[in-house]
Amino acid sequence: MTHGYPTGTGAGPEPAPSPYGITPQQPNGIPGMPYGVPQQRTAEPAPAAEPVTAPAPAPGKPGRDRYLDLLRSLALVRVVVYHLFGWAWLTVLFPSMGVMFALAGSLMARSLNRSAMSVIRGRVRRLLPPLWAFSAVVLALMFANGWNPLKDPNLDGTWGLASLFNYIVPIGAPPFPWHIGSKSGLLEDTWAVQAAGVLWYLRAYLWFVVASPLLLWAFRRAPWPTLLAPLGLTAIVGTGLVTIPGETGNAVTDFAVYGSCWVLGFAHNDGMLKKIPRYVAVSGASLVMAFGLWWASNHLGPDGWDLNDIPLAQATWSFGFVVILLQYSPSWQELPGRLAKWDRLVTLSNNRAVTIYLWHNLLIMATVPIIDLAYKLPFMQSERAVGALDSAYTIWMFALVWPLIGLMVMAVGWVEDLAAKRKPRLWPNGVKRSAGTQPRSRAAHRG
């Protein structure tokens, strides 16, 4: 199984795809104190004035932890870069999926202070409409290119048709043709694999959401066994010791590999990590990560050090990496220093994490026919010009995919707002737009 360039059950992020409250409640007002010094009275004293108590300010809404928002944005960027260039070492440099599951787990734990069923319904509601928009386009392209799931030799007739339900609710792996169209067509003939392969993340996310009430209950009663149990399960199902066939095996393995990261999100939300001395947490995490690298060095996959092909190495490396990130979590109210200039992009990517994750692979492939048009330009007739374009082809793909992602955010990103029962927004980067010029003028004169 691979989660690199997807091959049916793997991917690279996701998205996607949330806010963490960290703003403390403001203190109550301090009652006023009576004035005057006791002295001998020569007349009946006037009635003492009632002490004036300043009204307590209304508690503000929980703010966003910008450190966690920054981590989510970095994870999304790393996923896109990994799927574009295919660099295996990126899975070691920054294990995006483990980070994203940990952040989602922290948010889930915070939300479960309310009714568990309402929280699950809310999470599922936010997930499904963006998936439906994506599935409608992908399935339409597959059918338009002649794919018939009833006649697909890789599917089991009627069961293959029923598995299309996973494009609506991702409880399992959605079906898709391994080859469709022509190698000389507009898109390469494996585009369906690349496009639909990212849905493994939504399946894993949905499993975690449904299991979270039970996991959180177990964590708060037996934190260490609950935290480490997924690593033990990975050692069983992710090493070949016990083999579960088919997509069920892939789903269980994904759940095990990233389960400890999800539960680490619980630990972060409950403040458990802060109770552990930093040197103890970092030292222990480093040992777990060292084991992951040692295991990977002895079980290299077809792409070498790509941890997506080595479940136990992925689980242990991601676990230790996330422990260190969350142990040092500074809980920023605002991005500090030079990071502040990225504030709008960080806000945008967090508000559109699911959209970016779902569409990025398809948009990477869409850059190819666009760049190929450059070969037809008049000044591209020389061998030197053609060679220069060939040598920088992936660089041009990298430069082009971000504008395409931006266009997709504007085209379908508003579906995430509808799913969250918010007013649709075209470009939610945190900038509040004022109506007309007068409000802007008044704002310029505020002290």
C-alpha positions in Angstrom: 0.0 0.0 0.0 1.2 3.4 -0.8 0.1 6.9 0.2 2.5 8.5 -2.2 1.4 9.2 -5.7 -1.9 7.4 -5.1 -2.3 4.0 -6.6 -5.9 3.3 -5.5 -5.7 3.2 -1.8 -2.9 5.7 -1.1 -2.5 9.4 -1.3 -0.3 12.1 0.0 -3.1 14.7 2.6 -6.2 15.6 4.3 -7.1 18.1 3.7 -8.6 18.1 5.0 -8.8 19.7 6.2 -10.3 23.5 11.7 -10.1 26.1 14.7 -8.8 25.5 18.2 -9.9 27.7 21.0 -7.2 29.1 23.2 -8.4 32.5 24.2 -8.8 32.6 28.0 -11.9 34.1 29.5 -11.4 37.7 30.5 -11.3 38.5 34.2 -14.3 39.9 36.0 -14.4 43.6 36.9 -13.0 44.5 40.4 -15.5 46.1 42.7 -15.0 49.7 43.7 -13.7 50.3 47.2 -15.3 52.8 49.7 -13.2 55.9 50.3 -12.6 57.8 53.6 -10.7 57.4 56.8 -12.5 56.6 60.1 -12.7 59.6 62.5 -14.7 60.8 65.5 -18.2 61.6 64.4 -19.9 64.8 65.6 -23.0 64.3 63.5 -25.2 61.6 62.1 -23.2 60.1 59.2 -24.7 60.2 55.8 -25.7 56.9 54.4 -22.7 55.1 52.9 -22.8 54.9 49.1 -23.2 51.5 47.7 -19.9 50.2 46.2 -19.9 50.4 42.5 -19.0 47.2 40.8 -17.7 47.4 37.2 -19.8 45.0 35.0 -17.9 41.9 34.0 -17.0 42.0 30.3 -18.8 39.4 28.2 -16.5 36.5 27.4 -15.2 36.6 23.9 -15.4 33.8 21.4 -12.6 31.3 21.5 -9.8 32.4 19.2 -7.8 30.4 16.8 -4.4 28.9 17.7 -2.3 30.3 14.9 0.5 27.9 15.6 -1.8 25.0 14.8 -3.2 26.8 11.8 0.4 27.3 10.5 1.1 23.5 11.0 -2.0 22.6 8.9 -1.0 25.0 6.1 2.5 23.6 6.1 1.1 20.1 5.9 -1.1 20.9 2.9 1.8 22.6 1.1 4.0 19.5 1.8 1.3 17.2 0.4 1.1 19.2 -2.9 4.9 19.3 -3.3 5.3 15.6 -2.5 2.6 14.6 -5.1 4.2 16.9 -7.7 7.9 16.0 -7.3 7.6 12.6 -5.6 10.5 13.2 -3.3 10.5 10.3 -0.7 12.6 12.3 1.8 9.7 14.7 2.3 7.8 12.0 4.3 10.7 12.1 6.8 11.2 15.8 6.7 7.5 16.6 7.6 5.0 13.7 8.1 2.0 15.7 6.9 -0.7 13.1 7.5 0.3 12.4 11.1 0.2 16.2 11.8 -3.2 16.6 10.1 -4.7 13.8 12.0 -3.3 15.1 15.3 -4.7 18.5 14.7 -8.1 17.1 13.8 -8.0 14.9 16.9 -7.4 17.9 19.1 -10.3 19.8 17.6 -12.5 16.7 18.0 -11.7 16.3 21.7 -12.6 19.9 22.3 -15.9 19.6 20.5 -16.9 16.5 22.4 -17.6 18.6 25.4 -21.0 18.8 23.7 -23.3 15.9 22.7 -21.3 13.2 20.9 -24.0 12.6 18.3 -24.4 16.2 17.4 -20.6 16.6 17.1 -20.4 13.5 14.8 -23.3 14.8 12.7 -21.6 18.2 12.4 -18.2 16.7 11.4 -19.9 14.5 8.8 -22.0 17.3 7.5 -18.9 19.5 6.9 -17.1 16.6 5.2 -19.7 15.3 2.7 -20.8 18.3 0.6 -17.2 19.1 -0.6 -16.8 15.4 -1.3 -20.0 15.4 -3.4 -18.8 18.3 -5.5 -15.5 16.5 -6.2 -17.2 13.1 -6.8 -19.7 14.7 -9.3 -16.8 16.0 -11.5 -14.6 12.9 -11.2 -17.4 10.4 -11.9 -18.7 12.5 -14.8 -15.2 12.5 -16.4 -14.9 8.7 -15.9 -18.3 8.0 -17.4 -17.6 10.4 -20.3 -14.5 8.5 -21.1 -16.4 5.3 -21.3 -15.9 3.7 -17.9 -18.7 1.2 -16.9 -18.3 -0.2 -13.4 -20.5 -3.2 -14.3 -18.1 -4.2 -17.0 -14.9 -3.4 -15.2 -12.9 -6.6 -14.8 -11.4 -5.4 -11.5 -14.9 -5.0 -10.0 -17.3 -7.7 -9.0 -20.4 -6.8 -11.1 -23.2 -5.5 -9.0 -21.0 -5.2 -5.9 -18.7 -2.9 -7.9 -21.7 -0.7 -8.7 -22.7 -0.6 -5.0 -19.2 0.5 -4.1 -19.9 3.7 -5.9 -21.7 4.7 -2.6 -18.2 5.4 -1.3 -18.2 8.5 -3.5 -21.1 9.7 -1.4 -20.1 8.5 2.1 -16.4 7.4 2.3 -16.8 4.3 4.5 -14.6 2.3 2.2 -12.6 2.6 -1.0 -14.3 4.0 -4.1 -13.9 2.1 -7.4 -12.1 3.6 -10.3 -10.5 2.4 -13.6 -6.8 1.9 -13.4 -6.5 3.0 -17.0 -8.9 5.2 -18.9 -8.7 7.1 -22.1 -5.4 7.2 -24.1 -1.8 7.7 -23.2 -1.7 10.4 -25.8 -4.9 12.0 -24.5 -5.4 15.3 -22.7 -4.6 13.6 -19.4 -2.5 10.6 -18.8 -4.4 7.3 -18.8 -3.9 6.8 -15.0 -5.6 10.2 -14.1 -8.5 8.4 -12.3 -6.1 6.6 -10.0 -4.4 9.8 -9.1 -7.7 11.8 -8.7 -9.6 9.2 -6.6 -6.7 7.9 -4.6 -6.7 10.8 -2.2 -10.1 9.7 -0.8 -8.3 7.3 1.5 -7.8 10.2 3.9 -11.5 11.1 4.0 -12.2 7.4 4.8 -9.7 7.4 7.7 -11.0 10.7 9.0 -14.6 9.5 9.0 -13.6 6.3 10.9 -11.8 8.4 13.5 -14.7 10.8 13.9 -17.1 8.0 14.5 -14.7 6.2 16.9 -13.8 9.4 18.8 -16.4 9.3 21.6 -15.2 5.8 22.5 -11.5 6.7 22.1 -11.8 9.8 24.2 -13.7 7.9 26.9 -10.9 5.3 26.9 -8.2 7.9 26.8 -9.5 9.8 29.8 -9.6 6.6 31.9 -6.4 4.9 30.6 -4.4 7.5 28.7 -1.2 5.6 28.1 -2.7 2.3 26.9 -5.1 4.2 24.6 -2.2 6.4 23.3 0.1 3.5 22.5 -2.4 0.8 21.4 -2.5 1.9 17.8 1.3 1.6 17.6 1.0 -2.0 18.8 -1.8 -2.7 16.3 0.4 -1.3 13.5 3.2 -3.7 14.6 0.7 -6.5 14.0 -1.2 -5.5 10.8 1.4 -3.2 9.3 4.3 -5.6 9.3 2.7 -8.7 7.7 2.5 -10.5 11.1 -1.3 -10.6 10.5 -2.6 -9.9 7.0 -6.1 -8.6 6.4 -6.9 -8.9 2.7 -8.4 -6.2 0.4 -9.5 -2.7 1.2 -10.5 -3.7 4.7 -6.9 -4.4 5.4 -5.8 -1.1 4.0 -8.5 0.7 6.1 -7.5 -1.0 9.3 -3.8 -0.3 8.6 -4.5 3.4 8.0 -6.5 3.5 11.2 -3.7 1.9 13.2 -0.8 3.9 11.6 -2.4 7.3 12.4 -4.4 6.3 15.5 -1.8 7.4 18.0 -1.5 10.8 16.2 -5.2 11.3 16.5 -5.1 10.4 20.3 -2.1 12.8 20.7 -4.6 15.4 19.6 -6.7 14.4 22.6 -3.6 14.7 24.9 -2.9 18.1 23.5 -6.4 19.3 24.1 -6.5 18.0 27.6 -3.2 19.5 28.6 -1.6 16.1 29.2 1.6 16.9 27.2 2.2 20.0 29.2 2.3 18.0 32.4 5.2 15.9 31.1 8.7 17.6 31.5 9.8 18.8 28.1 13.1 16.9 28.2 11.3 13.7 29.0 8.8 14.1 26.2 11.4 15.1 23.6 13.9 12.4 24.7 11.2 9.7 24.5 9.8 10.9 21.2 13.4 10.9 19.7 13.8 7.3 20.7 10.6 6.3 19.1 11.6 8.3 15.9 15.0 6.6 15.9 13.3 3.2 16.0 11.1 4.3 13.1 14.2 5.2 11.0 15.9 2.0 12.0 12.9 0.0 10.9 12.6 1.8 7.7 16.3 1.3 6.9 15.7 -2.5 7.0 12.3 -2.5 5.2 12.8 0.0 2.3 9.9 0.0 -0.2 9.9 0.4 -3.9 10.5 4.2 -3.5 13.3 3.8 -0.9 12.8 5.9 2.1 9.2 6.8 1.4 7.5 6.1 4.8 4.1 5.8 3.2 5.2 2.3 2.0 6.5 1.3 5.5 3.5 1.4 8.0 5.4 0.8 11.2 8.1 3.4 10.4 5.4 5.9 9.4 3.5 5.3 12.6 6.5 5.7 14.9 8.1 8.5 13.1 4.9 10.5 12.8 4.1 9.8 16.5 7.4 11.2 17.8 7.4 14.1 15.4 3.9 15.2 16.5 4.8 14.8 20.2 7.7 17.3 19.7 5.5 19.7 17.7 2.8 19.7 20.3 5.1 19.8 23.2 6.6 23.1 21.9 3.2 24.4 20.9 3.4 28.2 21.7 -0.4 28.8 21.2 0.0 32.0 19.2 -2.9 34.4 19.0 -1.2 36.0 16.0 1.6 34.8 13.7 4.8 36.4 15.1 7.5 38.4 13.3 8.2 37.5 9.7 5.5 34.8 9.7 2.9 37.6 10.0 3.1 38.3 6.3 1.7 34.8 5.6 -1.3 35.4 7.8 -3.8 35.7 5.0 -2.6 32.6 3.2 -2.6 30.6 6.4 -6.2 31.7 7.1 -7.3 30.9 3.5 -5.7 27.4 3.5 -7.3 26.6 6.8 -10.7 27.7 5.7 -10.4 25.7 2.5 -8.3 22.7 3.6 -10.8 20.1 2.4 -11.1 21.7 -1.0 -7.3 22.0 -1.5 -6.7 18.5 -0.4 -9.4 16.9 -2.6 -8.6 18.8 -5.8 -4.8 19.2 -5.7 -3.9 15.9 -7.4 -6.3 16.5 -10.3 -5.0 20.0 -10.7 -1.4 18.8 -10.8 -2.3 16.7 -13.8 -4.1 19.6 -15.4 -0.9 21.6 -15.5 0.5 19.1 -18.1 -1.8 19.9 -21.1 -1.5 23.6 -20.2 2.3 23.6 -20.2 2.3 21.5 -23.4 0.6 24.4 -25.2 3.9 26.3 -24.7 5.6 24.0 -27.2 3.4 25.4 -29.9 4.5 29.0 -29.4 6.4 30.5 -32.3 9.6 31.1 -30.3 9.6 27.5 -29.2 10.8 26.1 -32.5 14.5 26.0 -31.6 16.0 23.0 -29.8 17.5 25.2 -27.1 14.0 26.6 -26.2 12.5 23.1 -26.2 15.3 21.8 -24.1 15.0 24.6 -21.6 11.3 23.9 -21.2 11.9 20.2 -20.8 14.6 20.7 -18.1 12.3 23.0 -16.0 9.0 21.1 -16.7 8.2 20.2 -13.1 9.2 23.7 -12.0 6.6 25.1 -14.3 4.1 22.6 -13.0 4.9 23.8 -9.5 4.4 27.4 -10.5 1.2 26.7 -12.3 -0.6 24.5 -9.8 -1.0 27.2 -7.2 -3.0 29.5 -9.4 -5.1 26.5 -10.4 -5.7 25.7 -6.8 -6.7 29.3 -6.2 -9.2 29.2 -9.1 -10.7 25.9 -7.7 -11.0 27.5 -4.2 -13.1 30.3 -5.8 -15.0 27.9 -7.9 -16.1 25.3 -5.4 -14.6 26.3 -2.0 -17.8 28.0 -1.0 -19.3 24.5 -0.6 -17.3 24.2 2.6 -19.2 27.3 3.9 -22.6 25.8 3.1 -21.6 22.6 4.8 -20.6 24.5 7.9 -23.9 26.6 7.7 -22.0 29.8 7.0 -22.5 32.5 4.5 -20.7 31.5 1.3 -17.4 33.3 0.9 -15.3 33.5 -2.3 -11.9 34.1 -0.8 -11.9 33.7 3.0 -8.4 34.9 3.9 -9.5 36.8 7.0 -9.7 40.3 5.5 -13.0 42.0 6.4 -14.3 43.9 3.4 -16.0 47.2 4.2 -18.9 48.4 2.2 -18.1 51.7 0.3 -15.4 54.2 1.1 -16.9 55.8 4.2 -16.3 53.0 6.7 -12.7 52.7 5.4 -12.2 56.5 5.9 -13.6 56.2 9.5 -11.3 53.3 10.3 -8.3 55.4 9.2 -9.0 57.9 11.9 -9.5 55.6 14.8 -7.1 56.1 17.7 
